[in-house]
């Protein structure tokens, strides 16, 4: 147990740099307990470990050189990570053929990471930084000094080629963490079943027990545990550097050493702590990976849960254990899926054993026993079941907990565990009651009933605006991207974080792909009640808001000439959304309308110099101008002349590529 406390402080020291405030406060509480129960000596050791963790978290390497020689430590489809003199460098490589273990000499320059960030999309820059990668290498030439003879990606693809297209995707995801946009993976995500089993390595432990069971027919002593572990090492080689496999191999190896040479001197929690400290000292960035957090925190909470329910009978104990584990997983589920699926717990109980069986059979084929047809048959049954269940699933939308909610949530949960273990009824009942009431209040969208907002969503090089008054929702433009599904990866997760379940109306200003390209996917994957594109529908009344179209040019040889120009009032502000309307339309508006109220101008055509002329800005006299465009876009938006025009007229400039999504909100009764 002392080893666990030392590991905890080391972990806290590293993690606090990234606002793991929950574990920080718990750690200091544990320090007080240690001083009272173990004396100052152990407490000093823990503090030293804590300080070491803090020091490690601020270690940085900054080697500036023209030539970078190093080993490839991670390799994906279009990039690899090079370890050069202690520094990890991200290197883009289209159709990347380099493998882990290749030794390269690269001539090039490095720059700080600078990636485009889209609303709710996977933050690749943050992902790299949490892996310890702070720079991108721009190569002028690559020389291979040593080529790893084991071509892992090639072997993986050759292995997967034996399966049919349906089972290939899920087996690649389970065994090798390969991602693919398939219908089955979409259904699994919808049911919230993807993250936990993979991160905790459930199927790997099941495979070890399966091997032990088979070997028990031939070997009648405890050495079967060591032999079963030996089966994992070839799999470790072909999945390296997947942390979940490495972690399980090290823990199982420590168990063998503890059993063979130390006569079980260390408890399981001590072995977990030793392995965790080893990983942190080797590379403290591992502590930010979800496989590390779930892999080590889940067994810890398992101990707390077992202590809390130890006095109950078997059936009730099992039910309580499952429910408490679900409460423990709730912050992770909110983080991964922007909401809770009430059926995810029973579905995991139902489907996890089936997935484990498929994974075990797949691993058996990995070791040379050709039962590919059995795997395909088993998975076909699961695929059909997933299709049926996906229609019955539903999600309670909610944003992830912020650090303060996590702090309150975890502390209340720990209070419950402690007082339940000593059977102090008044406290543990109050704790679990407060937790359930607080969770209910968090999930129910009370704020949506009494508030209104206008959000200019960061969709990169495009336009998308969400308008909500109470529970009525509308979108003006929905963006579009040719490189990914903007609706699935950005818009829908954002709507879920906003606790929105349907869109009552979508209006597209015109047919350009960067304004309407995501509409088909949005309608397919989210409930959209109505769509309007015609000029004739305006003026339009929606949820008590009047939308006026100020563009009278309906037919023109130029598509942008017909772009809707929509004005409306909400949140005690007057908005004017210009779409891609050019200067020609702006001047026509000046001639046609004596005055238009405008506090917030959504600048036309993403800040292009074809829109937002000086005469129009003077005419409107807006307080703020919103420019929606992509970072470092090829069009040069926003144009320098537009910025100068807005500055000259004392208009505050706000850009989605700098600020992200820009929101104006107000309570309806104010």
C-alpha positions in Angstrom: 0.0 0.0 0.0 2.9 2.4 0.7 4.2 1.8 -2.9 0.7 2.8 -4.1 0.8 6.1 -2.2 4.3 6.9 -3.6 3.1 6.1 -7.1 0.0 8.3 -6.6 2.1 11.3 -5.6 4.4 10.8 -8.5 1.4 10.6 -10.8 -0.1 13.7 -9.3 3.0 15.7 -9.7 3.1 14.9 -13.4 -0.7 15.3 -14.0 -1.3 18.5 -12.1 0.4 20.4 -14.9 -2.7 19.4 -16.9 -5.3 20.4 -14.3 -5.8 17.0 -12.6 -7.1 18.9 -9.7 -9.2 16.1 -8.4 -6.3 13.8 -7.8 -4.2 16.7 -6.5 -6.6 17.5 -3.6 -7.1 13.8 -2.9 -3.4 13.4 -2.8 -2.9 16.1 -0.2 -5.7 14.5 1.9 -3.8 11.2 1.7 -0.6 13.0 2.8 -2.3 14.0 6.0 -3.4 10.4 6.6 0.1 9.1 5.9 1.6 11.5 8.5 -0.9 10.3 11.1 -0.5 6.6 10.3 3.0 6.0 8.9 5.1 8.8 10.3 7.1 11.6 8.7 9.6 9.3 7.0 7.2 7.8 4.5 5.5 11.1 4.0 8.8 12.7 3.1 9.4 10.0 0.5 6.0 10.6 -1.0 6.7 14.4 -1.2 10.0 13.7 -2.9 8.2 11.5 -5.5 5.6 14.3 -5.9 8.3 16.9 -6.5 10.0 14.6 -9.0 6.8 14.2 -10.9 6.3 18.0 -11.0 9.9 18.4 -12.2 9.5 15.8 -14.9 6.4 17.5 -16.2 8.4 20.6 -17.0 11.4 19.0 -18.7 11.8 20.2 -22.2 14.2 19.5 -25.0 14.9 22.0 -27.7 17.6 20.8 -30.1 18.0 23.0 -33.2 19.8 21.3 -35.9 19.6 20.9 -39.7 20.0 17.1 -39.7 17.9 14.9 -37.5 18.9 11.3 -36.9 16.7 9.1 -34.9 14.5 6.1 -34.6 10.8 5.9 -35.6 8.8 5.2 -32.4 5.3 5.5 -33.8 4.0 5.1 -37.4 0.6 5.7 -38.9 -0.9 5.9 -42.4 0.2 9.5 -43.1 2.7 10.4 -40.4 5.4 9.1 -38.1 7.1 10.2 -34.9 10.8 10.4 -34.8 12.8 10.2 -31.6 15.9 12.3 -32.1 18.3 13.0 -29.2 15.5 12.7 -26.7 13.1 14.9 -28.7 9.9 13.6 -30.3 9.2 15.1 -33.7 6.0 14.7 -35.7 6.7 14.2 -39.4 4.0 14.2 -42.1 4.5 11.5 -44.7 1.8 10.8 -47.3 1.3 7.1 -47.7 3.8 6.6 -45.0 5.8 3.4 -45.4 8.2 3.8 -42.5 7.9 1.3 -39.6 8.6 1.5 -35.9 12.3 0.7 -35.4 13.5 2.3 -38.7 16.5 4.5 -38.1 16.4 7.6 -40.3 18.5 10.6 -41.1 16.4 13.6 -42.1 17.5 16.9 -43.5 14.9 19.5 -42.7 13.6 22.2 -40.3 11.4 22.0 -37.3 8.6 24.3 -36.2 6.2 24.4 -33.3 3.0 22.4 -33.9 0.3 24.4 -35.5 -2.8 22.5 -36.6 -6.2 23.7 -37.6 -8.8 23.2 -34.8 -12.4 22.6 -35.7 -15.3 22.6 -33.2 -15.6 19.3 -31.3 -13.3 17.5 -33.7 -10.4 15.4 -32.4 -7.7 17.8 -31.2 -4.7 16.3 -32.9 -2.3 19.0 -31.6 -3.3 18.4 -28.0 -3.0 14.6 -28.6 0.5 15.0 -29.9 1.5 17.3 -27.0 0.2 14.8 -24.5 2.5 12.3 -26.1 5.4 14.6 -25.7 5.5 15.9 -29.3 5.9 19.7 -29.4 7.5 20.2 -32.9 6.8 19.2 -36.4 9.7 18.3 -38.7 9.5 19.5 -42.3 11.9 17.2 -44.2 13.8 18.1 -47.4 15.2 14.6 -47.6 15.0 11.3 -45.8 17.8 8.7 -45.7 17.1 5.2 -44.3 20.1 4.1 -42.2 18.5 1.0 -40.9 15.2 -0.7 -41.9 13.4 -2.8 -39.3 13.1 -6.3 -40.8 9.8 -6.8 -39.1 7.3 -4.8 -41.2 4.5 -4.6 -38.6 1.9 -2.8 -40.7 2.4 -5.1 -43.6 2.0 -8.2 -41.4 -1.2 -6.7 -39.8 -2.8 -6.0 -43.2 -1.8 -9.5 -44.4 -3.4 -11.0 -41.3 -6.6 -9.0 -41.7 -6.9 -9.9 -45.4 -8.1 -13.4 -44.3 -11.3 -12.0 -42.9 -14.3 -10.6 -44.8 -14.9 -6.9 -45.0 -17.4 -6.8 -42.1 -15.3 -8.5 -39.5 -12.0 -7.1 -40.7 -12.8 -3.6 -39.5 -13.8 -4.6 -35.9 -10.9 -7.1 -35.6 -8.5 -4.4 -36.8 -9.9 -2.0 -34.2 -9.8 -4.5 -31.3 -6.4 -6.2 -32.0 -4.4 -3.4 -33.6 -6.3 -0.1 -32.8 -6.9 0.6 -36.5 -9.6 3.0 -37.2 -12.1 2.8 -40.1 -15.4 4.5 -40.9 -17.7 1.5 -41.0 -21.3 1.1 -40.2 -20.6 -1.4 -37.4 -18.1 0.9 -35.7 -20.7 3.7 -36.0 -23.2 1.4 -34.3 -20.7 0.5 -31.6 -20.0 4.1 -30.9 -23.7 4.9 -30.8 -24.0 2.3 -28.1 -21.0 3.6 -26.2 -19.1 0.3 -26.3 -15.7 1.2 -27.9 -13.5 2.8 -25.4 -13.6 0.9 -22.1 -12.9 -2.7 -23.2 -10.0 -1.6 -25.4 -8.4 0.8 -22.8 -8.6 -1.7 -19.9 -7.5 -4.7 -22.0 -10.4 -6.8 -21.0 -10.1 -9.2 -23.9 -6.4 -9.7 -23.4 -6.9 -10.9 -19.8 -9.7 -13.2 -21.2 -7.2 -14.6 -23.8 -4.7 -15.3 -21.0 -7.3 -17.2 -19.0 -8.3 -19.1 -22.2 -4.7 -20.1 -22.8 -4.3 -21.2 -19.2 -7.5 -23.3 -19.5 -6.2 -25.0 -22.7 -2.8 -25.7 -21.1 -4.3 -27.0 -17.9 -5.2 -30.2 -19.9 -1.5 -30.9 -20.6 0.3 -29.3 -17.6 -0.8 -29.8 -14.0 1.1 -27.2 -12.1 1.2 -23.4 -11.7 3.7 -22.9 -14.5 0.9 -22.7 -17.0 0.6 -19.0 -15.9 4.2 -18.3 -17.1 3.6 -20.2 -20.4 0.4 -18.3 -21.1 2.3 -15.1 -20.6 4.8 -16.2 -23.2 2.0 -16.3 -25.7 1.5 -12.6 -25.4 5.0 -11.5 -26.5 4.5 -12.1 -30.2 1.3 -10.1 -30.1 3.2 -7.4 -28.2 5.7 -7.1 -31.0 3.0 -6.8 -33.7 1.1 -4.1 -31.8 4.0 -2.1 -30.4 3.9 0.6 -29.0 0.2 0.1 -28.0 0.3 0.9 -24.3 -2.5 -1.4 -23.1 -0.6 -4.5 -24.2 2.7 -3.3 -22.8 1.1 -2.5 -19.5 -0.5 -5.9 -19.2 2.7 -7.7 -20.2 4.7 -5.8 -17.5 2.1 -6.4 -14.8 1.9 -10.1 -15.6 5.7 -10.4 -15.7 5.9 -8.7 -12.3 3.3 -11.2 -11.0 5.5 -14.1 -12.2 8.6 -12.6 -10.6 6.7 -12.0 -7.3 5.5 -15.6 -7.3 8.7 -17.3 -8.4 11.4 -15.4 -6.6 9.7 -13.2 -3.9 7.2 -15.7 -2.5 4.3 -13.2 -3.1 5.8 -10.6 -0.9 4.0 -7.8 -2.8 0.2 -7.4 -3.1 -1.5 -6.8 -6.4 -1.9 -3.1 -5.7 1.9 -2.9 -5.0 2.7 -4.5 -8.4 0.3 -2.1 -10.1 2.1 0.8 -8.4 5.6 -0.4 -9.4 4.6 -0.8 -13.0 2.9 2.6 -13.1 5.9 4.3 -11.6 8.2 2.6 -14.1 6.1 3.9 -17.0 6.0 7.5 -15.6 9.8 7.5 -15.1 10.4 6.1 -18.6 8.0 8.6 -20.2 5.7 10.8 -18.0 3.6 11.6 -21.0 2.1 8.2 -20.8 0.1 9.3 -17.7 -2.0 11.5 -19.9 -3.2 8.6 -22.1 -6.7 7.3 -21.5 -5.3 3.7 -21.5 -3.1 4.7 -18.6 -5.9 6.4 -16.6 -8.4 3.7 -17.2 -5.9 0.9 -16.9 -4.7 1.9 -13.4 -7.7 3.8 -12.0 -10.2 1.1 -12.8 -8.5 -1.5 -10.5 -8.1 1.1 -7.8 -11.8 1.9 -7.8 -12.5 -1.8 -8.0 -10.8 -2.1 -4.6 -12.8 0.8 -3.2 -16.1 -0.7 -4.5 -15.4 -4.2 -3.1 -14.6 -2.7 0.3 -17.9 -0.8 0.2 -20.1 -3.8 -0.6 -18.3 -6.5 1.3 -21.1 -7.0 3.8 -23.9 -7.7 1.2 -25.1 -11.0 -0.1 -23.9 -12.4 -3.5 -26.6 -11.3 -5.9 -27.1 -7.8 -4.3 -23.3 -7.4 -4.2 -23.0 -8.1 -7.9 -25.8 -5.6 -8.8 -24.3 -2.9 -6.6 -20.8 -3.6 -8.0 -22.1 -3.1 -11.6 -24.0 0.1 -10.7 -21.1 1.6 -8.8 -18.7 0.8 -11.7 -21.2 2.6 -14.0 -21.1 5.7 -11.7 -17.3 5.6 -11.9 -17.4 5.4 -15.7 -19.8 8.3 -16.1 -17.2 11.1 -16.4 -15.4 9.1 -19.0 -18.6 8.4 -21.0 -19.4 12.1 -21.0 -15.9 12.9 -22.2 -15.9 10.3 -25.0 -19.5 10.6 -26.2 -20.9 14.0 -25.1 -23.7 12.3 -23.2 -24.9 9.2 -21.5 -26.6 6.1 -22.9 -28.8 4.7 -20.1 -28.6 1.3 -21.9 -24.8 1.2 -22.1 -24.4 -0.7 -18.8 -26.7 -3.6 -19.7 -25.5 -3.5 -23.3 -21.9 -3.8 -22.1 -22.9 -6.8 -19.9 -24.6 -8.4 -22.9 -22.1 -7.6 -25.7 -18.7 -7.6 -23.9 -18.6 -11.4 -23.5 -19.5 -11.7 -27.2 -16.7 -9.3 -28.3 -14.3 -11.1 -26.0 -15.1 -14.4 -27.7 -14.5 -12.9 -31.1 -11.3 -11.4 -29.9 -10.1 -14.6 -28.4 -10.8 -16.5 -31.7 -9.1 -13.7 -33.7 -6.0 -14.0 -31.5 -6.0 -17.8 -32.0 -5.9 -17.2 -35.7 -3.1 -14.7 -35.1 -1.1 -17.5 -33.7 -1.5 -19.6 -36.8 -4.7 -21.7 -36.3 -6.8 -20.9 -39.4 -10.3 -20.6 -38.0 -11.1 -17.4 -40.0 -14.5 -18.7 -41.0 -15.4 -19.2 -37.3 -14.5 -15.6 -36.5 -16.5 -14.3 -39.5 -19.5 -16.3 -38.5 -19.4 -15.2 -34.9 -18.9 -11.6 -35.9 -21.8 -11.7 -38.4 -24.1 -12.6 -35.5 -22.8 -9.7 -33.4 -23.1 -7.3 -36.4 -26.8 -8.2 -36.8 -27.4 -7.8 -33.1 -25.7 -4.4 -33.2 -27.9 -3.3 -36.1 -31.1 -4.2 -34.1 -29.8 -2.6 -30.9 -28.8 0.6 -32.6 -32.5 1.5 -33.3 -33.4 1.0 -29.6 -30.5 3.1 -28.3 -30.8 6.6 -27.2 -28.5 9.2 -25.5 -29.0 11.9 -22.9 -26.9 14.7 -24.3 -24.6 16.7 -22.1 -21.2 18.3 -22.2 -18.2 16.7 -20.4 -17.6 17.6 -16.8 -15.3 20.5 -16.2 -12.6 20.1 -13.6 -14.7 21.5 -10.8 -17.6 19.1 -11.5 -15.1 16.2 -11.6 -13.7 17.3 -8.2 -17.1 17.4 -6.6 -18.2 14.1 -8.3 -15.1 12.1 -7.3 -15.0 13.4 -3.8 -18.7 12.5 -3.2 -18.1 9.1 -4.7 -15.1 8.5 -2.4 -17.1 9.7 0.7 -19.7 7.1 -0.3 -17.2 4.3 -0.6 -15.5 5.1 2.7 -18.7 5.4 4.8 -20.3 2.5 3.1 -17.3 0.3 4.0 -17.8 1.2 7.7 -21.6 1.0 7.3 -22.2 4.5 8.6 -25.7 4.9 7.1 -26.5 8.6 7.5 -23.4 9.7 5.6 -23.2 7.2 2.8 -26.9 7.5 2.0 -26.6 11.3 1.9 -23.6 11.0 -0.3 -25.2 8.7 -2.9 -28.4 10.7 -2.8 -26.5 14.0 -3.4 -24.5 12.3 -6.3 -27.7 11.0 -8.0 -29.6 14.3 -7.6 -26.6 16.4 -8.8 -26.2 14.1 -11.8 -29.9 14.4 -12.7 -29.8 18.2 -12.5 -26.7 18.2 -14.7 -28.2 16.0 -17.4 -31.6 17.7 -17.6 -31.3 20.8 -19.9 -32.9 23.3 -17.6 -30.9 26.2 -19.0 -32.1 25.6 -22.5 -35.7 26.2 -21.4 -34.9 29.7 -20.1 -32.2 31.0 -22.4 -31.4 32.0 -26.0 -28.2 32.0 -27.9 -26.5 32.6 -31.2 -23.3 30.6 -31.9 -21.0 31.0 -34.9 -19.5 27.5 -35.0 -15.9 27.0 -35.9 -16.2 24.8 -39.0 -12.9 25.9 -40.6 -13.2 27.3 -44.1 -17.0 27.6 -44.1 -20.1 29.0 -42.3 -22.4 27.5 -39.7 -24.5 29.4 -37.2 -26.7 27.9 -34.5 -29.7 29.9 -33.3 -31.6 28.7 -30.2 -34.5 30.3 -28.4 -35.6 28.1 -25.6 -35.9 24.6 -27.0 -36.4 25.8 -30.5 -33.3 25.4 -32.7 -32.3 26.7 -36.1 -29.2 26.7 -38.2 -28.1 29.2 -40.9 -25.6 27.3 -43.0 -24.0 24.0 -42.0 -20.5 24.2 -43.4 -18.8 21.5 -45.5 -15.5 19.7 -45.9 -14.1 17.5 -48.6 -11.6 15.9 -46.2 -13.9 14.6 -43.5 -17.5 14.4 -42.5 -18.1 17.8 -40.8 -21.6 16.9 -39.6 -20.5 13.7 -37.8 -17.2 14.9 -36.4 -18.0 18.5 -35.5 -21.7 19.7 -35.8 -23.4 16.7 -34.1 -21.0 16.5 -31.2 -21.4 20.2 -30.7 -25.2 20.0 -30.7 -25.0 17.2 -28.1 -22.7 19.2 -25.9 -25.4 21.9 -26.1 -28.0 19.4 -25.0 -29.9 19.7 -28.3 -31.8 16.7 -29.7 -33.2 18.0 -33.0 -32.9 20.9 -35.4 -36.3 22.4 -36.2 -35.1 24.4 -39.2 -32.0 24.6 -41.4 -31.6 27.6 -43.7 -28.8 27.7 -46.3 -27.8 31.1 -47.7 -26.7 29.5 -51.0 -25.5 26.2 -52.5 -21.7 26.6 -52.1 -20.3 23.5 -50.5 -18.6 25.4 -47.6 -22.1 26.5 -46.6 -24.3 23.5 -47.3 -22.0 20.6 -48.0 -22.7 18.9 -44.6 -26.5 19.1 -44.9 -27.0 15.5 -46.3 -24.9 14.0 -43.5 -26.6 16.1 -40.9 -30.1 15.0 -42.0 -28.9 11.4 -42.1 -27.4 11.3 -38.7 -29.4 13.9 -36.7 -33.1 14.8 -36.7 -33.7 17.8 -39.0 -37.3 18.8 -39.3 -37.3 21.3 -42.1 -34.9 22.9 -44.7 -35.4 26.3 -46.4 -33.3 27.6 -49.3 -35.7 29.9 -51.2 -35.8 33.7 -51.2 -39.6 33.5 -51.4 -39.9 32.1 -47.8 -38.8 35.4 -46.3 -39.6 37.3 -44.2 -39.8 34.2 -42.0 -41.1 33.9 -38.4 -39.5 31.2 -36.3 -39.9 30.9 -32.5 -41.1 34.5 -32.3 -38.0 35.7 -34.2 -38.5 37.6 -37.5 -35.8 36.8 -40.2 -35.6 39.3 -43.1 -33.7 38.7 -46.3 -32.2 42.0 -47.5 -30.8 40.7 -50.8 -33.2 41.5 -53.6 -31.0 40.0 -56.4 -32.6 36.6 -57.2 -31.2 35.7 -60.6 -27.6 36.4 -61.6 -24.7 34.8 -63.5 -22.7 34.8 -60.3 -23.8 32.3 -57.6 -22.8 34.5 -54.7 -25.0 37.4 -56.0 -28.1 35.3 -54.9 -26.8 34.6 -51.4 -29.4 35.3 -48.7 -28.5 38.2 -46.4 -30.4 37.5 -43.2 -31.1 40.0 -40.4 -32.7 39.2 -37.0 -32.8 40.2 -33.3 -31.9 37.9 -30.4 -30.0 38.1 -27.1 -30.7 41.9 -27.1 -28.6 42.3 -30.2 -29.3 42.8 -33.9 -27.5 40.3 -36.2 -26.8 40.5 -39.9 -25.5 37.4 -41.7 -24.1 38.1 -45.1 -23.4 34.6 -46.5 -21.2 35.1 -49.5 -22.9 38.3 -50.7 -20.4 40.4 -52.7 -19.9 44.2 -52.7 -22.5 44.5 -55.5 -25.2 43.2 -53.1 -23.9 45.4 -50.3 -24.3 48.5 -52.4 -27.8 47.4 -53.6 -28.8 47.1 -49.9 -27.6 50.6 -49.2 -29.7 52.0 -52.0 -32.8 49.9 -51.2 -33.0 50.3 -47.4 -32.7 53.6 -45.5 -31.4 51.9 -42.4 -30.7 48.4 -41.0 -30.0 47.8 -37.3 -26.8 45.8 -36.9 -24.8 45.2 -33.7 -23.1 42.0 -35.0 -22.1 41.7 -38.6 -21.2 38.3 -39.9 -18.8 39.5 -42.6 -19.4 38.3 -46.1 -17.4 35.6 -47.9 -15.2 34.7 -44.9 -13.4 38.1 -44.9 -12.7 38.1 -48.7 -11.9 41.4 -50.3 -15.0 40.8 -52.6 -17.2 41.8 -49.6 -17.3 44.2 -46.6 -16.6 47.4 -48.4 -16.0 50.6 -46.5 -19.2 52.2 -47.6 -21.3 49.2 -46.3 -19.5 49.2 -42.9 -20.1 52.9 -42.4 -23.8 52.4 -43.4 -24.3 49.6 -40.8 -22.0 50.9 -38.0 -21.8 47.5 -36.3 -20.1 47.0 -33.0 -18.5 43.7 -33.9 -17.7 41.7 -37.0 -17.5 37.9 -37.1 -15.1 36.3 -39.7 -15.6 32.6 -40.2 -12.7 31.0 -42.0 -10.0 28.3 -41.7 -6.6 28.8 -40.2 -3.9 29.4 -42.8 -6.4 28.8 -45.6 -5.3 28.9 -49.2 -7.5 31.8 -50.1 -5.8 34.2 -47.8 -8.9 35.0 -45.8 -9.4 37.3 -44.0 -8.0 39.8 -46.5 -5.8 42.6 -45.3 -8.0 45.2 -46.8 -11.1 43.9 -44.9 -9.2 44.0 -41.6 -8.1 47.6 -42.3 -11.7 48.6 -43.2 -13.1 47.2 -40.0 -10.3 48.7 -37.9 -10.7 52.1 -39.6 -14.4 52.1 -38.6 -13.7 51.0 -35.0 -15.4 47.6 -35.4 -14.2 44.9 -33.1 -13.0 41.9 -35.1 -13.7 38.4 -33.9 -12.5 35.3 -35.9 -13.5 31.7 -35.5 -10.0 30.5 -36.5 -8.6 32.4 -33.5 -11.3 32.2 -30.9 -13.0 29.0 -31.9 -16.8 29.0 -31.7 -18.2 32.4 -30.8 -21.4 32.5 -28.8 -23.8 35.2 -27.7 -26.3 34.2 -25.0 -29.0 35.7 -22.8 -31.7 34.5 -20.4 -35.2 34.9 -22.0 -36.7 36.6 -18.9 -33.9 39.3 -18.7 
